[in-house]
Amino acid sequence: MASSKPLEQMQYILATDVGSTTTKARFFHKTEGEWRFYVAGEAPTTVEAPYEDVTLGVRNAVREVEELTGHKLLSPDGHGFIMPYNGKNGIDLYCTTSSAGGGLQMMVAGLIKNMTAESANRAALGAGAIVMDVISRDDGRQPYIKIQRIRNLRPDMILLAGGTDGGAGQNVMEIAELIKAAEPKARLGSSYELPIVYAGNKTLRPQIEKLFQGQFALTMVDNIRPVLEQEHIEPARRAVHELFMEHVMSHAPGYTKLMQWTNIDIMPTPAGEGMAMQLIAETFKKNVLGVGLGGATTNVYSVIDGRFVRSVSANLGMSYSVTNVMKEAGIRNIMRWIPFKIDEEEVASRLMNKMIRPTTIPQTLEDLIVEHSVAREALRLGLAHHRTIATRLKGVQLQRTVGDMFEQAVEDSYVKMMRVNVIAGTGGLLSHAPRRVQPMFILSDAWLPEGVTRMFQDSVFMMPHLGVTSTVNRDAAWNIFDKDCLVRIGTSIAAAGKGKLGDPVMKVHIQMDEGIVTSEMKYGEIKLIPLAEGKEVKATIEPASSFDVGEGPGKKVETMVIGGVAGVLLDARGRPLYLPEDDGERRKLLVDWFTALDLYPRDPLKELVS
Amino acid sequence: MSTDKKPDLVDDSKESGEAHAYTPGLKVKRAMPVQKLRRLPILGEVLVKVGDVVGFDQYVAQTEISGEPEIVKVAMLLNLDVEDVAKYLVRKVGDKVKKGEDLAYYESLFGLIKKHVPSPRDGTLESFSEASGNAIVRGTPIPLQVNAYIPGKVVEVVPREGAVIEANAAFIQGIFGIGGETHGEIKVVASSTSEELTEDHITADCKGKVLIGGSRVTDGALRKAVTVGVSAIVVGGIRHQDLIAFSGEEVGVAITGQEEVGITLIITEGFGKMSMSEGTYKLFKSFEGYTACVNGATQIRAGVLRPEIIIPHDLVAVEDGGELVSGMVPGTLVRIIREPFFGVIGVVDGLPVELQALQSESLVRVLTVRLSDGGVVMVPRANVEIIEE
């Protein structure tokens, strides 16, 4: 569907993001010569029976926009939108991002479980996939059982590796034939051609191509183990990631229909978010660490010294993947953020209920705090995953000796919190947090910023929308991004180091209009100093001898700090964060922090913790 | 669940006539046509034809798979050089052999030294390598069959692979399950929707049955059920800890059905103590004594798979597919699916257009629900599911 209007004549743009859980419609309007965000509509994504058609969710979200504005957008015939804007109804451009397919759940296959299959497994995990099963010749299962597994699990993709370049090929072909015999039916509709990434013995490529021709979407990349001692997973990882974006996401039920509605190609949500994060880095000329915390995935973005890296943790999220966060982090790690007494079982059951009914949202403060606790852990794990990708040696072939062949060497990540200048968050939970200080605090707890770090937030979750809009109308996207999307929450000043409760950590002198305001922060304390958005003031930070705020332990830092809707957060809680072992003390400290920041409504919180 | 909590305040009078952004409920149908494709994992022979009436345990297709191979180190066992072994083989490649029968025999010193190399299993001498001196005995082929799963009529044959079976049946979707396909006679063991299913309910006569519980099943009851040989348990809820203790595994992403836990478990409402919905319980009660086909396989992701209980019967006329034709309107029957009113049933009272503030301070689209006691509560539209009647 094409808009007939040139850019300068456009007046209304509709952008949607079809998430795994929620479909978000954002309506943009040019008013008095300036593009602004107008209104939002949301509805559950419709990927479950009886609907199984994402366009229904899009229509439902857009109906909300219509209800709220009185402006008709949907075509009366049920197919797409009224286009172009006719002076009363309609839009001039429709574009969308999507992560409707949810995470990436795939199978990997190789010859030897501990060697090629293990390398393939690493490549798949590195691409953010959930690996449902690893099939190898020596896995001890009958071929028919493997075929049944492939059929029952309905993988989104298969990564096939095996053999060294120029080596014998019969065994690799056996595995390939087994995959073909399984005739896997993907979960994302009958038109879906299952992608297979072949990263094995390159001399077999003609045979592999002949075998899979016409039935699978075959991509061939460099051998994951060209010789026995060398592991080369990057091409396979990239191919998996790329196919996830282009193939898996583009085949959510009803997707072909949605593609006919859009003016431009559907963009994967992480691509849209990634563009927004890069825009922040370019605009502010700073190192940025960003996140899109979604229902099925947690997407982390870093721009450090101009190098952009994206990771999609397909098994960490706040709805479909919420119990996987619980499994990966452990329930104790979630419980540690909860300031009131509640049974582990109660929390676990609530999270299980969220997973089985992913579109529900917290109504009570108690439920909201539980979800915020999970969010901290999803973010923490998402960053840990990101760091395994954003490493010095990634992309370089690893020479492995026989001795260390089976050990994954963990390279140091260059993503160091002291070097991160800006943290930005988007996604349903962060953007819809009722108080702006909540995402600031959640991100602080999860990512433990060090030194001086600005904190940004996506106002109503529209970074993906603006990312895709920018490919057509960059000026419109930038204006909305700057004026309506990017919320400057404030600045965090955090000292890295360990101490005992009550020990002096840092003295912070902030030059306010009324004079210098000095805060003497003791270990375990946190404080919020109001400083209006856009206001830039001088700050002098004097850390105690064992604490570092950017220039080394005990070294003074003089800098400018910028305000925001929350203000300046002084964080003397230590790095790593100090939380008492004793349950009562821990809860008391959390309540102190929550109260100091006015994090939640005071009376209901008081009632909860009493 | 108490419903006397103070509802959030609705402060806007503008109303939607109909809401389309809502969650559909799970299927709980007294009668509908159910079709199942039954397919071999590898090509074989289809044993039925279109129009045949089949039982749930009747095989509709079969094939054979190769038996297990076993390597026999003949040269080593005879203590001979590899190149000398072949002449002592007493079986040819391709010969059928029985366990204990000689594959090779060697004697020397006028019969004083005798060495036998027996076959380790029934099967076929598949190969002998003159390079290694090893033989491979392949076990007898293993038959592989696929049954009908549901009793009904064959409506389609997929050549060399299987068949599609159709039956008129009651069809109940669960919200979550573990364990694969099974069958059994329905036995309602809970006297009400809220009664817990404990070890005391599991008696010897539960063997092979599909037990219907009330609000939750305990780990102890599940373990006893496995011991007794219960086919499946269908119940309102289960505690998270009980599920982990029983299955031995924590659920991450819900892709289930492959567990080998000795029983199939389906929950219909959710985790924790959750009373089974009255409608579902009554439906099971009305089919007590019928054979149910049960599958716990669940995949909660795009293209969701929910666990199912199929109760074939020919008692009542087949209803239509029953898909929803309209959205949520005042008067629609709904179930609240999140705290603080989880499990409460009511009818839609109002659909305010404007966003409303919840106790959490979130601003969201809401609806008001009139409960059976006349009280009205406000909940996010995302937190209800429609009950189809």
Interface residues (C-beta under 8 A of the other chain):
Chain A: S20 E42 A43 P44 V47 E48 A49 P50 Y51 E52 L56 G57 R59 N60 A61 R63 E64 E67 L68 A100 G101 G102 G103 Q105 I130 M132 Q142 P143 Y144 I145 I147 Q148 R149 R151 N152 L153 R154 A181 A182 A186 R187 L188 G189 A252 P253 A296 N315 Y320 S321 T323 N324 M326 K327 E328 E344 E345 E346 A348 S349 R350 M352 N353 M355 I356 R357 P358 T359 T360 I361 P362 Q363 T364 L365 E366 D367 L368 H432 P434 R435 Y600 P601 P604
Chain B: D8 S16 H20 A21 Y22 T23 P24 K27 R39 P41 I42 I65 I142 L144 I175 F176 R239 H240 Q241 E250 V251 G252 V253 A254 I255 G257 Q258 G270 F271 G272 A297 Q299 I300 R301 A302 G303 V304 L305 E323 L324 I337 R338 E339 P340 F342 V353 E354 L358 Q359 S360 E361 S362 L363 V364 R365 V379 P380 A382 N383 E385
